[in-house]
Each structure stands twice: as C-alpha cells, then as structure tokens.
C-alpha cells in the first residue's frame, strides 16, 4: 500500500505502540483486499461493544491499545453493551457477567469513545454528511449510513473498527469506491395497494426478502411510497443486512444515490429484475413466523433501537392499558433517546403500563443464560426474527406495532397475524 508521510510515522511507532498496532492491522487488511491506499475518515462507529461479541480476548485488545497510548482520532460512537447498566439485576444478569461488561466499558471510555451505546447512532449524534468516508461497523448501521445517508463505509469486522477509529483511516476498498456502489439487481413492487407499507413490519419483511435474494449484492427497490420514513428504512436496513449481507441498497426516488433508476444503476443495462408481489411478501412473513402457540411470553421491540417517534407511537397505543401478567414487554433504545422520550412524557406512560425500557443494550447481546429458551416472542423486527431463535432459542411471530401492543396487553397472538 502507498502510505503518506504521517501514515509511515504511525506504522513506525512514532505516535506510540497503540497507534502502531492499529496501523499494522489496517495495513494487513488493506493488502488482503488489494487496497492501494488509505482514505481518511470523518468519524467511526464501533460494533465491538458487547462482551458477548469480543469476550476476554477482545477486552484485552482494547485495554492494550489504551495502555499503549492509543485514543480515538475521530468522533466515535459505539454499539449496545451486553447489560442495561441501570437495571441489569432485574433483567437476569449475573454479578460476574456484569463485572466483565464494566471492565470493557471502562476500557472504551479511556479510549475516548462517545458513550452512545446504540446500534442506531444516526438517530442521536455523529451523523455523517452525504459522500463522506466513515469507518462504521454493525450491520444495520452500515446498511443505513451507506444507503439512507449516502456516506461511505464498508462492513468492517469487530476490532478492525476500533483500529480505524484510532488511526482515523481505513483501507480504500469495496463500498468506498464509486464502481462498487451501483445497483446490481432490481426489485419491482407490483400489486400493492395503500394498505401496504404503513408500518415498519412490512419494510422488515421486504428487507429480509431482498437480503435473502441479493446476499451481498446491491439491491435497487422500485415502487415504495413517498411517505416512506427514516424509521421505515431503518427496519428495511436491519432486515436486509440480516437476511443476506446487504451493506448498501437504493430506493428509487427516495435514497440519495437513486433520484432515478438510471442513477441507481449507474447507467448499466445488465441487471436482473425480480417482481415482488403481496403473495410473495405474505409467504416471506409466514417463513419468519416460527411461533406455534397462542400464548405470548415476550413482546420485543427496538432491534434496532427505537427512535423517539416510535416510542411515542407505542405510548399512544398502550396509554390506559396494562401489560398482561406473565408477558414481558421490552422496548429497547439508547439512553439519549430514552431521555428525550422521558421529557416528552412517553416513559411515564410506558412504565405505568408495565413495559420495560431497556437502555444501551439488546437482548441479542445479553448473557446467554437460557432464561428465554422455548419462549414465544412477538416482534416487528426482521433482525430479531433472524437472530433471536438462534441466540436465545425462542419462537417468533411477526406483528405490526399495533399488533405488538395488543400482544403485550392480552398475552395472546394478535388476530391480524
């Protein structure tokens, strides 16, 4: 790789062993992917935040960087940790596990990260501008920032993202290059009336379907309504990245690199077209539904973390009602969004109804203690539908937001499922 004078000094150790180690990792990665040079990044987002993601070895690596003088070189946000620091005892976390999480958190604080502890940093801070190069990890965050914001990143591996934050650089490869951002296959929506795509769950199902077909190609979606919101696209992003390995998508007339179909495809005429119909969507949703009983043990929302608007919608639906005894209702978000929701009065409504607001964490990242094995979850998240059965051995039923609230209040699968 061709290095600048500053990069040579970093690699030689002139800026300390911690920075040198980060650069050694990044040079090897760049050579592996055939990158010719580095690109400076404006900010970073670290996925390697949960103890269940990097364990003791990863914790020791972050501590090594800190002990050898490394600090983040650019504004850096971070993913959810493995505990809700304010409520971990009540959520079934052991003392030993909480201590390990605390050790990792302390290392990141010394490294200088912004303690957002969210998989949706684009909702609260550090949002890039269109065309900027950034170093982000976490599948939904990468998909969203590439597609909805139009910044540029690759799906960086855990701990490589930490090295990028320390060096302020990333090898120039993959989605950082113009030619690797063009659409590669077209999904045309056909036969949908206005009743469709009113709720995040439809976007999650479509995203999972597109991801499963695209794998790691760049899908282009044609036919989504102009009323599509950022929260809708967040649901699509997470599901597409979970159903396949999608790190970039274009929605014609909605996302910034797709004002037209021709722009999304960068003028190419050699692409596959796939028709998506209501029947195909219904079949995908049936496949995601693995629940086999009427009783609901948990309703899980906030995968990815919920926005203030989404929390407000849940509060409106549940106001004056109570969560059914024997059913847990988890609403996952970050502490910055929680504080905004509290100021708006939503938290009082939700907690008064018996819902649990989980801050800075996610069920998928928590201690694997078997407490949810065999349970039946209702969720509106395509990502949770993919990962929760494998990680927590649960059964899943998909529902829209109103259906999720109904399931929480009645303890039963909602009728519309």
C-alpha positions as CSV (number, residue, x, y, z in Angstrom):
1,X,0.0,0.0,0.0
2,X,1.1,3.6,-0.7
3,X,1.3,5.4,2.6
4,X,1.5,9.1,3.4
5,X,4.3,10.5,5.5
6,X,2.0,10.6,8.5
7,X,0.9,7.0,8.0
8,X,4.5,5.9,7.7
9,X,5.2,7.5,11.0
10,X,2.2,5.9,12.6
11,X,3.3,2.5,11.3
12,X,6.9,3.0,12.6
13,X,5.6,3.7,16.1
14,X,6.4,7.4,16.2
15,X,2.9,8.0,17.7
16,X,3.1,5.2,20.2
17,X,2.8,1.4,20.2
18,X,-1.1,1.5,20.4
19,X,-1.4,3.5,17.2
20,X,1.3,1.4,15.6
21,X,-0.6,-1.8,16.4
22,X,-3.8,-0.3,14.9
23,X,-1.9,0.6,11.7
24,X,-0.3,-2.8,11.5
25,X,-3.8,-4.4,11.5
26,X,-5.1,-2.0,8.9
27,X,-2.1,-2.4,6.5
28,X,-2.5,-6.1,6.6
29,X,-6.3,-5.8,6.0
30,X,-5.6,-3.3,3.1
31,X,-3.2,-5.8,1.5
32,X,-5.7,-8.6,1.9
33,X,-8.4,-6.6,0.0
34,X,-6.0,-5.2,-2.6
35,X,-6.4,-1.6,-1.5
36,X,-3.8,0.8,-2.9
37,X,-4.1,3.4,-0.2
38,X,-5.9,4.6,2.8
39,X,-8.8,7.1,3.0
40,X,-9.1,9.4,6.0
41,X,-12.5,9.0,7.8
42,X,-14.6,11.8,9.4
43,X,-16.0,9.6,12.1
44,X,-16.4,6.0,13.3
45,X,-18.9,3.6,14.8
46,X,-17.7,0.6,16.8
47,X,-19.6,-2.7,16.8
48,X,-17.3,-4.5,19.2
49,X,-19.1,-3.1,22.3
50,X,-20.8,-6.2,23.7
51,X,-18.8,-8.5,25.9
52,X,-20.7,-11.4,24.2
53,X,-19.2,-10.2,20.9
54,X,-15.5,-10.0,21.7
55,X,-15.2,-11.7,25.1
56,X,-12.0,-11.6,27.2
57,X,-9.6,-11.5,24.3
58,X,-11.3,-8.5,22.7
59,X,-11.4,-6.7,26.0
60,X,-7.7,-7.3,26.5
61,X,-7.0,-5.9,23.0
62,X,-8.9,-2.7,23.7
63,X,-7.0,-2.4,27.0
64,X,-3.7,-3.0,25.2
65,X,-4.4,-0.1,22.9
66,X,-5.3,2.2,25.8
67,X,-2.3,1.2,27.9
68,X,0.0,1.9,24.9
69,X,-1.2,5.4,24.4
70,X,-4.0,5.0,21.8
71,X,-7.0,7.2,21.7
72,X,-9.7,7.6,19.0
73,X,-8.6,10.1,16.4
74,X,-12.1,10.9,15.1
75,X,-15.6,11.3,16.7
76,X,-16.5,7.7,17.6
77,X,-19.9,6.2,18.6
78,X,-20.4,2.7,20.0
79,X,-22.9,-0.1,19.8
80,X,-25.0,-1.5,22.6
81,X,-23.3,-3.2,25.5
82,X,-24.3,-6.6,27.0
83,X,-26.1,-5.1,30.0
84,X,-28.5,-2.3,30.9
85,X,-26.2,-0.6,33.3
86,X,-29.1,0.8,35.3
87,X,-31.3,-2.2,35.5
88,X,-29.1,-5.3,34.9
89,X,-30.0,-7.1,38.1
90,X,-33.7,-7.0,37.3
91,X,-33.1,-8.3,33.8
92,X,-31.4,-11.5,35.0
93,X,-27.7,-10.6,34.6
94,X,-25.2,-12.2,36.9
95,X,-22.7,-10.3,39.0
96,X,-19.7,-11.9,37.3
97,X,-21.0,-11.1,33.8
98,X,-21.8,-7.5,34.8
99,X,-18.3,-7.1,36.1
100,X,-16.8,-8.2,32.7
101,X,-19.1,-5.8,30.9
102,X,-18.0,-3.0,33.2
103,X,-14.3,-3.7,32.5
104,X,-14.9,-3.4,28.8
105,X,-16.9,-0.2,29.2
106,X,-14.1,1.3,31.2
107,X,-11.6,0.5,28.5
108,X,-13.7,2.2,25.8
109,X,-14.2,5.2,28.0
110,X,-10.4,5.6,28.3
111,X,-10.1,5.1,24.6
112,X,-12.3,8.2,24.2
113,X,-15.5,6.9,22.5
114,X,-18.8,8.8,22.7
115,X,-20.8,6.6,25.1
116,X,-24.0,6.3,22.9
117,X,-24.3,2.5,23.3
118,X,-26.7,2.2,20.4
119,X,-26.9,0.3,17.1
120,X,-28.7,3.3,15.6
121,X,-26.2,6.2,16.2
122,X,-27.7,8.0,13.2
123,X,-30.7,8.8,15.5
124,X,-28.8,10.8,18.1
125,X,-25.3,12.1,17.1
126,X,-22.3,11.9,14.8
127,X,-24.4,11.7,11.7
128,X,-22.2,11.9,8.6
129,X,-22.8,14.0,5.5
130,X,-23.6,12.7,2.1
131,X,-20.4,11.4,0.3
132,X,-18.2,11.4,3.4
133,X,-16.0,8.4,4.1
134,X,-16.5,7.0,7.6
135,X,-15.5,3.8,9.4
136,X,-18.6,2.1,10.7
137,X,-19.4,-1.4,11.8
138,X,-22.7,-3.1,12.9
139,X,-24.8,-4.5,10.0
140,X,-27.8,-2.3,10.2
141,X,-25.8,0.9,10.9
142,X,-23.6,0.2,7.9
143,X,-26.5,-0.5,5.6
144,X,-28.3,2.6,6.8
145,X,-25.4,5.1,6.6
146,X,-24.4,3.8,3.2
147,X,-27.9,3.8,1.8
148,X,-30.1,6.4,3.5
149,X,-27.4,9.0,4.4
150,X,-25.2,8.3,1.4
151,X,-22.0,8.3,3.3
152,X,-19.4,5.6,2.5
153,X,-18.3,2.7,4.6
154,X,-17.6,-1.0,4.4
155,X,-18.9,-3.6,6.8
156,X,-15.8,-3.6,9.0
157,X,-15.0,-6.5,11.2
158,X,-15.1,-6.2,15.0
159,X,-11.9,-4.7,16.5
160,X,-10.8,-3.6,13.0
161,X,-13.4,-0.9,13.5
162,X,-11.5,0.1,16.7
163,X,-8.3,0.3,14.8
164,X,-9.9,2.5,12.2
165,X,-11.1,4.9,15.0
166,X,-7.6,5.0,16.5
167,X,-5.9,5.6,13.2
168,X,-8.6,7.8,11.6
169,X,-8.2,5.8,8.4
170,X,-9.5,2.8,6.6
171,X,-8.2,0.9,3.5
172,X,-9.8,2.2,0.4
173,X,-11.8,-0.8,-1.0
174,X,-15.3,-2.1,-1.5
175,X,-18.1,0.4,-0.9
176,X,-15.6,3.3,-0.7
177,X,-15.2,3.0,-4.5
178,X,-17.7,4.5,-6.9
179,X,-17.9,1.4,-9.1
180,X,-18.9,-0.8,-6.1
181,X,-21.9,1.4,-5.2
182,X,-24.0,0.8,-8.3
183,X,-27.2,-1.3,-8.2
184,X,-26.9,-4.9,-9.3
185,X,-30.4,-6.2,-9.3
186,X,-33.9,-4.6,-9.4
187,X,-36.8,-5.4,-7.1
188,X,-40.1,-4.1,-8.6
189,X,-43.1,-3.9,-6.3
190,X,-46.2,-4.9,-8.1
191,X,-49.9,-5.1,-7.0
192,X,-49.6,-3.3,-3.6
193,X,-52.5,-1.0,-2.5
194,X,-52.3,1.8,0.1
195,X,-52.8,-0.6,3.0
196,X,-49.3,-1.9,2.5
197,X,-46.2,-0.2,3.9
198,X,-48.0,1.7,6.6
199,X,-45.9,0.0,9.3
200,X,-42.3,-1.0,9.9
201,X,-43.1,-4.7,9.8
202,X,-43.8,-4.6,6.0
203,X,-40.4,-2.9,5.5
204,X,-38.8,-5.5,7.6
205,X,-40.3,-8.4,5.7
206,X,-39.4,-6.7,2.4
207,X,-35.9,-6.1,3.6
208,X,-35.4,-9.7,4.7
209,X,-36.7,-10.9,1.4
210,X,-34.5,-8.6,-0.6
211,X,-31.4,-9.5,1.5
212,X,-32.0,-13.2,1.1
213,X,-32.0,-12.9,-2.6
214,X,-29.3,-10.2,-3.0
215,X,-26.9,-11.8,-0.5
216,X,-24.1,-9.3,-0.8
217,X,-25.1,-7.6,-4.0
218,X,-26.6,-4.0,-4.1
219,X,-30.4,-4.2,-4.5
220,X,-32.5,-1.4,-6.0
221,X,-36.1,-1.1,-4.9
222,X,-38.7,0.5,-7.1
223,X,-42.2,1.2,-6.0
224,X,-42.0,2.1,-2.3
225,X,-44.4,5.0,-1.4
226,X,-43.1,8.5,-1.0
227,X,-44.4,8.5,2.6
228,X,-41.6,6.1,3.5
229,X,-39.8,7.4,6.6
230,X,-36.4,7.1,8.1
231,X,-37.7,4.6,10.7
232,X,-39.2,2.5,7.8
233,X,-35.8,2.5,6.1
234,X,-34.1,1.6,9.4
235,X,-36.3,-1.5,9.6
236,X,-35.5,-2.4,6.0
237,X,-31.8,-1.9,6.5
238,X,-31.6,-4.2,9.5
239,X,-33.6,-6.9,7.9
240,X,-31.7,-6.7,4.6
241,X,-28.4,-7.0,6.4
242,X,-29.7,-9.9,8.4
243,X,-31.4,-11.8,5.6
244,X,-28.3,-11.6,3.5
245,X,-25.2,-9.5,3.8
246,X,-26.5,-6.3,2.3
247,X,-24.4,-3.2,3.1
248,X,-25.9,-0.8,0.5
249,X,-29.3,-0.5,-1.2
250,X,-31.1,2.1,-3.3
251,X,-34.7,3.1,-3.2
252,X,-35.7,4.9,-6.4
253,X,-36.9,8.4,-5.8
254,X,-36.1,8.2,-2.0
255,X,-32.5,7.4,-1.2
256,X,-29.8,10.0,-2.2
257,X,-27.9,8.0,-4.8
258,X,-31.1,6.9,-6.5
259,X,-33.0,10.0,-7.7
260,X,-33.8,7.9,-10.8
261,X,-33.5,4.2,-11.7
262,X,-30.7,5.0,-14.1
263,X,-28.7,6.8,-11.4
264,X,-29.1,3.9,-9.0
265,X,-27.8,1.5,-11.7
266,X,-25.0,4.0,-12.8
267,X,-26.3,3.6,-16.4
268,X,-25.9,-0.2,-16.6
269,X,-28.4,-2.2,-18.5
270,X,-27.1,-5.6,-17.4
271,X,-29.2,-6.4,-14.3
272,X,-31.7,-8.9,-13.1
273,X,-35.3,-7.8,-12.4
274,X,-37.3,-9.5,-9.6
275,X,-41.0,-8.9,-9.2
276,X,-42.2,-8.6,-5.6
277,X,-46.0,-9.2,-5.1
278,X,-48.2,-9.2,-1.9
279,X,-48.3,-13.0,-2.1
280,X,-44.5,-13.2,-2.1
281,X,-44.5,-10.9,0.9
282,X,-47.0,-13.0,2.8
283,X,-45.0,-16.1,2.1
284,X,-41.8,-14.5,3.5
285,X,-43.7,-13.4,6.6
286,X,-45.0,-17.0,7.1
287,X,-41.5,-18.3,6.9
288,X,-40.3,-15.8,9.5
289,X,-43.1,-16.8,11.9
290,X,-41.9,-19.8,13.9
291,X,-44.3,-19.4,16.7
292,X,-46.5,-22.4,17.4
293,X,-48.7,-21.3,20.3
294,X,-51.2,-18.6,21.1
295,X,-49.6,-17.6,24.4
296,X,-47.0,-14.8,24.2
297,X,-44.1,-14.8,26.6
298,X,-42.4,-11.6,25.4
299,X,-43.1,-8.7,23.1
300,X,-39.7,-7.4,21.8
301,X,-39.3,-4.0,20.1
302,X,-36.2,-2.0,19.4
303,X,-34.0,-4.1,17.3
304,X,-32.5,-1.8,16.0
305,X,-33.0,0.7,18.8
306,X,-36.2,2.7,18.7
307,X,-36.4,6.4,17.8
308,X,-38.4,8.9,19.9
309,X,-41.2,8.8,17.3
310,X,-41.5,5.0,17.6
311,X,-41.6,5.1,21.4
312,X,-44.2,7.8,21.2
313,X,-46.4,5.6,18.9
314,X,-46.2,2.8,21.4
315,X,-47.1,5.1,24.3
316,X,-50.1,6.3,22.3
317,X,-51.3,2.7,21.7
318,X,-50.8,1.5,25.2
319,X,-52.0,4.5,27.2
320,X,-54.7,3.5,29.7
321,X,-53.9,-0.2,29.3
322,X,-51.7,-2.7,31.2
323,X,-49.2,-5.3,30.1
324,X,-50.7,-8.8,30.7
325,X,-49.4,-10.7,33.7
326,X,-47.0,-13.4,32.5
327,X,-46.0,-11.4,29.4
328,X,-42.9,-9.2,29.2
329,X,-42.9,-6.1,27.0
330,X,-39.4,-4.9,26.2
331,X,-38.8,-1.6,24.5
332,X,-35.1,-1.2,23.6
333,X,-33.4,2.1,23.0
334,X,-30.3,4.2,23.9
335,X,-30.1,6.5,26.9
336,X,-30.1,9.7,24.8
337,X,-33.4,8.7,23.1
338,X,-34.7,7.5,26.5
339,X,-34.1,10.9,28.0
340,X,-35.9,12.6,25.1
341,X,-38.8,10.2,25.5
342,X,-38.9,10.9,29.2
343,X,-39.1,14.6,28.6
344,X,-42.0,14.0,26.2
345,X,-43.9,12.1,28.8
346,X,-43.7,8.7,27.0
347,X,-41.6,6.9,29.6
348,X,-44.2,7.6,32.4
349,X,-47.0,6.2,30.2
350,X,-45.0,3.1,29.2
351,X,-43.6,2.2,32.6
352,X,-47.0,2.9,34.1
353,X,-48.4,0.3,31.8
354,X,-45.8,-2.2,32.9
355,X,-43.5,-2.1,29.9
356,X,-39.7,-2.3,30.5
357,X,-37.5,0.2,28.7
358,X,-34.1,-1.4,28.2
359,X,-31.3,1.2,27.7
360,X,-28.0,0.8,26.0
361,X,-28.3,-2.9,25.5
362,X,-30.1,-5.5,23.4
363,X,-31.5,-9.0,24.1
364,X,-29.2,-10.3,21.3
365,X,-26.1,-9.1,23.2
366,X,-27.0,-10.1,26.7
367,X,-25.8,-13.0,28.8
368,X,-26.6,-16.4,27.3
369,X,-28.2,-17.9,30.4
370,X,-31.0,-19.9,28.9
371,X,-33.8,-17.9,30.5
372,X,-35.7,-17.5,27.2
373,X,-35.3,-21.0,25.8
374,X,-38.5,-22.2,24.3
375,X,-40.4,-19.0,24.8
376,X,-42.7,-17.4,22.3
377,X,-41.8,-13.8,21.2
378,X,-43.9,-11.3,19.2
379,X,-41.8,-8.7,17.4
380,X,-41.9,-6.3,14.5
381,X,-38.2,-6.7,13.8
382,X,-36.8,-8.7,10.9
383,X,-33.4,-8.7,12.6
384,X,-34.9,-10.2,15.8
385,X,-36.8,-12.8,13.7
386,X,-33.4,-13.9,12.2
387,X,-31.2,-13.9,15.3
388,X,-33.4,-14.4,18.4
389,X,-34.2,-18.1,17.6
390,X,-30.5,-18.9,17.1
391,X,-29.2,-16.9,20.0
392,X,-32.0,-17.3,22.6
393,X,-33.7,-20.5,21.4
394,X,-37.1,-18.7,21.1
395,X,-40.1,-18.9,18.7
396,X,-41.1,-15.8,16.7
397,X,-44.3,-14.3,15.5
398,X,-44.1,-11.1,13.4
399,X,-46.7,-8.3,14.0
400,X,-47.1,-4.6,13.3
401,X,-46.7,-2.1,16.0
402,X,-50.4,-2.1,17.0
403,X,-50.2,-5.9,17.0
404,X,-47.2,-5.9,19.3
405,X,-49.0,-3.7,21.8
406,X,-52.1,-5.9,21.6
407,X,-50.0,-9.0,22.2
408,X,-48.4,-7.3,25.2
409,X,-51.8,-6.3,26.7
410,X,-53.6,-9.6,26.0
411,X,-50.8,-12.1,26.3
412,X,-52.1,-13.6,23.1
413,X,-51.1,-13.6,19.4
414,X,-52.9,-10.6,17.8
415,X,-55.7,-11.5,15.4
416,X,-54.2,-9.8,12.3
417,X,-51.2,-12.1,12.3
